[in-house]
């Protein structure tokens, strides 16, 4: 039975024979910044044209307890800057967070600025195993010359970068998978995880995954009723997923989601009802593939 509530998640995960969930797309931020993000979502009707009631607005300790209760055994806490001069200290903050949180994988972030190679190199040396790039919030061009050394460094290190480069929930100056596709053309060995499976361009994200063997899709907000209204899955979604089934990874956007965590899992479980996917697909998405990507 697919999980209908958060209370059912841990037993469902165990029934699949998994030791737990590995979530590659979770957000933790310094408290003051987290409050500002939630204030933005509280104004979502004006910002996005729809209400966005945050499901897990709680203290950091309570949010960590919730993840553990759900059976999340490891997660990538992702941070991202919206202007220059932020990425270094955010990276330092999240590395410190991961150092004091055993189930958090050390991560880093980046921004097109002259010092990016310096702080990214330091973060990789400090053990960062995942990087977040937010093209929409950062409003930068991922093809920027300033970022070329960073993409090269990540390709060389084999460290995955979770990239929000799609037009959802709002288009940005440089969003669009065609734009990030140019980065992949220049850095074909980059391990890139297309956040939200590239929403709303799910079909183009699948094209890129078929074209580049190191391109992955994360499930964040994909196929849940909240987004299905605006971005319905393509009719051939599960058929095409079968072709790249070992490059789909669990992501959720916890805690700032407008529905329970179980809703995302139920959506993924629904895809697995297609016989071409089934339980092997679930085990890969929910645990094995993200565990491999995050070098657990
Ligand atoms: Zn996110």
Boltz pocket constraint, residues with backbone or C-beta under 6 A from the ligand:
constraints:
  - pocket:
      binder: B
      contacts: [[A, 25], [A, 27], [A, 220], [A, 253]]
      max_distance: 6.0
